[in-house]
Amino acid sequence: MQIEPSSAPESTGVVIPARSRRQAMDWSLVLASQGIEVVIDHQPDGLGWVLIVEPAQEAAALAAIRQYRLENRGWALRQRLRELGFRFHWGVLLWAWALITLHWLADASGEGLERIGSMSHTVRTSGEWWRLFTATMLHADAGHLAANVSTGLAALGLAMGRYGAGWTLLATLLAGALGNAAGLLFHTSPYRGLGASGVVMGALGLLTVQSLGVWRNPRAAWRSVLAGGVAGGLLFVMFGLSPTSDVVAHAGGFAGGLIFGLGLNFLPERLGPRTAADRWAGAVAILLATACWSLALLH
C-alpha cells in the first residue's frame, strides 16, 4: 500500500490515511517514538482512520512509517487476517438448538417426519425437490445428531464470524442441498439419506477459501490461500471420507461451500457481514427452510 498524504480540511496539518484503527494506532506509536507530534482522527465519510501531522514533519513521518513497514513486512499476513474480523459467532447456538428441537419432534412423531422429509432415490420421479433441503435437518438417532452438532458448532460458528450469520446459513443450506443432489445423481441403487453433515461440509468449504479475503495483498495472499486449502482439504479427509457415511453427499456439500465461499469473498463491503444484505440472506434461509417443510407436510 502506498502512503499518499493529503492536506487536512482545515489546512492545519497533513493527513496520512491508514487502513484501520489498529494500523493508525501502530503508526502513531512509531511517530511518537521519533518525537513527531501526531493526532489520530476518524473520518467516516472521507478517508476513514487517518493520522494528522504538522507540515514541517511530513517527510520525517512518512520516512518513519515506511521504515516501520519495511521492518515488519513479514507480519503482513497476520495483520491482514486480524483486520478481516475473523471470529467465532455465538449465533450458531440457535442453529444447533433448531436441529435438536426438530430431532425431538421427529422422535415424538415416530417415523412421520423422517418419512416425509428424508432424502430418497424416489425424488427423481416424484418431483419432491424440497427433500433436498428437509433431509439436511433430520438425523437417524441421537448419536448422529450429536456428531453433526458438535462439528457444526465449530465450523458454522467460525464461518458465521467470517462471512456473517445470514450469508453462512444460506450458503450452507444450499451446499447441503447440493450434497443431496450429488447423491441423487451418483447413487444408482435405492437409498435413504438424512443428516446435517452436508451442511457442515459446506461450512468447512467456506472456511477453506476464507483466506481469499487477503487477495488485495499479493505477497501474503498466496501463502494464506495455500495454507487454507491444505488445512481445509485435510479436515475434509478426516471428517468427510468416513466409509460409514455418505461420501458423495459430503463431497457435494464441501464443493458447494467452496463455490459459495468464492462468491462471498468478493462481495463489496456494503453487502458483507453484519449488513442489511447479511440479515436478508438469513431471512431467505429461514423462509426457504420453512417453505420446504410446509411442502413436505402438505404432501
C-alpha positions in Angstrom: 0.0 0.0 0.0 1.4 3.4 -1.0 1.2 6.2 1.6 -0.2 9.3 0.0 -0.5 12.3 2.3 -3.1 15.0 1.7 -3.9 18.3 3.3 -6.3 18.3 6.2 -9.6 20.2 5.6 -8.6 23.0 7.9 -5.1 23.2 6.2 -3.5 22.9 9.7 -1.8 19.6 9.1 -1.0 16.8 6.7 -3.3 13.8 6.6 -1.8 10.3 6.3 -4.6 7.7 5.7 -4.4 4.3 7.5 -6.2 1.1 6.6 -7.7 0.5 10.0 -7.9 1.9 13.6 -5.3 -0.6 14.7 -2.9 0.5 11.9 -3.4 4.1 12.8 -2.6 3.4 16.4 0.5 1.4 15.5 1.8 4.2 13.2 1.1 6.8 15.8 3.3 5.0 18.3 6.0 4.8 15.7 5.8 8.6 15.1 5.7 9.4 18.8 8.8 7.3 19.4 10.6 9.6 16.9 9.4 12.7 18.6 6.8 13.5 15.9 3.6 15.0 17.1 0.6 13.2 15.7 -3.2 13.3 16.0 -5.4 10.2 15.3 -8.7 11.1 13.6 -11.6 9.2 12.1 -13.4 10.5 9.0 -16.4 8.2 8.4 -17.4 10.0 5.2 -13.9 10.5 4.0 -10.6 8.7 4.3 -11.6 6.7 7.4 -8.8 6.4 10.0 -6.0 9.0 9.5 -3.0 10.5 11.2 -2.5 14.3 11.1 1.0 15.7 11.4 2.5 19.2 11.1 3.5 20.0 7.5 7.1 20.6 8.7 7.2 17.0 10.0 5.6 15.4 6.9 8.8 14.0 5.4 10.1 12.6 8.7 6.7 11.0 9.4 6.5 9.3 6.0 10.0 8.1 6.3 9.4 6.6 9.8 6.2 4.8 8.6 8.0 3.4 5.5 10.8 2.1 7.6 8.4 0.5 10.1 6.5 -1.2 7.3 9.8 -2.4 5.8 10.9 -3.9 9.0 7.6 -5.6 9.7 6.6 -6.7 6.3 6.9 -10.4 7.4 3.9 -9.9 9.6 1.6 -8.6 6.8 -0.4 -11.7 6.6 -1.1 -11.9 10.3 -2.1 -8.3 10.5 -4.4 -8.6 7.4 -6.2 -11.6 8.8 -6.9 -9.8 12.1 -8.4 -6.9 10.1 -10.8 -9.3 8.3 -12.7 -9.6 11.5 -12.4 -13.4 11.6 -14.0 -14.6 14.9 -16.5 -17.0 16.4 -20.2 -16.2 16.1 -22.3 -17.4 19.0 -25.4 -17.2 17.0 -24.6 -20.7 15.8 -26.1 -21.9 19.1 -29.6 -21.1 17.6 -28.8 -23.4 14.6 -27.9 -26.2 17.0 -31.0 -25.6 19.1 -33.2 -25.7 15.9 -31.7 -29.1 14.9 -32.1 -30.5 18.4 -35.7 -29.3 18.6 -36.5 -30.8 15.2 -34.9 -34.1 16.2 -37.1 -34.2 19.3 -40.2 -33.5 17.2 -39.2 -36.2 14.7 -38.7 -38.7 17.6 -42.0 -37.8 19.1 -43.8 -38.3 15.7 -42.5 -41.8 15.3 -41.3 -42.1 11.7 -43.6 -39.4 10.4 -41.2 -36.5 9.8 -38.4 -38.9 8.6 -40.9 -40.4 6.1 -41.9 -37.1 4.6 -38.5 -35.2 4.9 -35.7 -37.7 4.3 -33.8 -37.9 1.0 -34.7 -40.8 -1.3 -34.0 -42.1 -4.8 -37.7 -41.6 -5.5 -37.2 -37.8 -5.7 -36.2 -38.4 -9.4 -39.7 -39.5 -10.2 -41.8 -37.8 -7.5 -40.5 -34.3 -8.1 -40.4 -33.7 -4.3 -37.4 -31.4 -4.6 -37.9 -30.0 -1.1 -36.4 -33.2 0.3 -33.0 -31.9 -0.8 -33.4 -29.3 2.0 -35.5 -31.0 4.7 -33.2 -34.0 4.8 -30.3 -31.7 6.0 -32.3 -31.1 9.2 -33.1 -34.6 10.2 -31.0 -37.3 12.0 -31.2 -41.0 12.4 -30.5 -41.0 16.1 -29.1 -39.0 19.0 -25.5 -40.1 18.2 -25.9 -39.0 14.6 -27.3 -35.6 15.8 -24.5 -35.2 18.4 -21.8 -35.8 15.8 -23.1 -33.2 13.4 -23.9 -30.6 16.0 -20.5 -30.9 17.7 -18.6 -30.4 14.5 -21.1 -27.9 13.1 -20.8 -25.7 16.1 -17.2 -25.1 15.4 -17.4 -25.0 11.6 -20.5 -22.8 11.3 -19.6 -20.7 14.2 -16.3 -19.7 12.6 -17.9 -19.3 9.1 -20.5 -17.0 10.6 -17.8 -14.9 12.2 -16.1 -14.6 8.9 -18.9 -14.2 6.4 -21.9 -13.2 8.6 -24.6 -15.4 10.2 -27.1 -14.8 7.4 -24.8 -15.5 4.5 -23.4 -18.6 6.2 -26.9 -20.0 7.0 -28.0 -19.5 3.4 -24.7 -20.8 1.8 -24.5 -23.9 4.0 -28.2 -24.8 3.5 -27.7 -24.6 -0.3 -24.4 -26.5 0.0 -26.2 -29.3 1.9 -28.9 -29.4 -0.8 -26.2 -29.7 -3.4 -24.7 -32.6 -1.5 -28.0 -34.4 -1.6 -28.4 -33.6 -5.3 -25.0 -35.2 -5.9 -26.1 -38.3 -4.0 -29.2 -38.4 -6.1 -27.1 -38.1 -9.3 -24.4 -40.7 -8.4 -26.2 -43.3 -6.3 -27.5 -46.0 -8.6 -29.3 -48.2 -6.0 -32.2 -47.3 -3.8 -31.1 -45.3 -0.7 -32.4 -43.0 2.1 -30.3 -40.1 3.2 -30.6 -37.6 6.1 -28.4 -35.5 8.3 -26.7 -32.1 8.5 -23.3 -33.4 7.5 -23.6 -31.9 4.0 -24.3 -28.5 5.7 -21.3 -29.0 8.0 -19.1 -29.9 5.0 -20.4 -26.7 3.3 -19.2 -24.7 6.3 -15.8 -26.4 6.0 -15.7 -25.4 2.3 -16.4 -21.8 3.3 -13.6 -21.8 5.8 -11.2 -23.4 3.3 -11.4 -20.4 1.0 -11.8 -17.7 3.6 -8.2 -16.7 3.2 -9.1 -15.3 -0.3 -10.0 -12.2 1.8 -6.3 -11.2 1.7 -6.2 -11.2 -2.1 -5.5 -7.5 -2.2 -2.1 -8.2 -0.7 -0.4 -10.4 -3.3 2.7 -11.1 -1.2 0.6 -12.6 1.6 -2.3 -14.0 -0.4 -0.6 -17.0 -2.0 0.7 -18.3 1.4 -2.7 -17.8 3.0 -4.7 -19.4 0.2 -2.3 -22.4 0.1 -2.4 -22.9 3.9 -6.2 -22.6 3.9 -6.6 -25.0 1.0 -4.3 -27.6 2.6 -5.9 -27.3 6.0 -9.4 -27.5 4.6 -8.6 -30.5 2.5 -7.1 -32.4 5.4 -10.1 -31.6 7.6 -12.4 -32.9 4.8 -10.4 -36.1 4.6 -10.7 -36.5 8.4 -14.4 -35.8 8.7 -15.9 -36.3 5.3 -14.5 -39.5 4.0 -15.6 -41.9 6.7 -16.5 -45.3 5.0 -19.7 -45.5 7.0 -21.0 -42.1 5.8 -22.4 -40.8 2.5 -19.2 -39.7 1.0 -20.9 -38.4 -2.2 -23.1 -36.1 -0.2 -20.2 -34.9 1.9 -18.1 -34.1 -1.2 -21.0 -32.3 -2.8 -21.6 -30.2 0.3 -17.9 -29.4 0.5 -17.8 -28.4 -3.2 -20.8 -26.2 -2.7 -19.1 -24.5 0.3 -16.1 -23.8 -1.9 -18.2 -22.3 -4.7 -20.3 -20.1 -2.4 -17.2 -19.1 -0.4 -15.6 -17.9 -3.6 -18.5 -15.6 -4.3 -18.8 -14.3 -0.7 -15.1 -13.4 -0.5 -15.6 -10.9 -3.3 -18.8 -9.2 -2.1 -18.4 -5.5 -1.6 -18.3 -4.3 2.0 -21.8 -2.9 1.9 -23.1 -6.4 1.2 -20.8 -8.3 3.6 -21.0 -9.5 7.2 -23.2 -7.6 9.7 -25.0 -5.6 6.9 -28.6 -5.5 5.8 -27.8 -7.9 3.0 -26.4 -10.4 5.5 -29.7 -10.1 7.5 -31.8 -10.6 4.3 -29.7 -13.7 3.4 -30.5 -15.1 6.8 -34.2 -14.4 6.4 -34.1 -16.1 2.9 -32.5 -19.2 4.5 -35.2 -19.4 7.2 -38.0 -18.8 4.7 -36.6 -21.4 2.4 -36.4 -24.0 5.2 -39.9 -23.1 6.3 -41.3 -23.4 2.8 -39.7 -26.8 2.3 -41.1 -28.2 5.5 -44.5 -26.7 4.6 -44.5 -28.5 1.3 -43.4 -31.7 3.0 -46.2 -31.6 5.5 -48.8 -30.8 2.8 -47.8 -33.7 0.7 
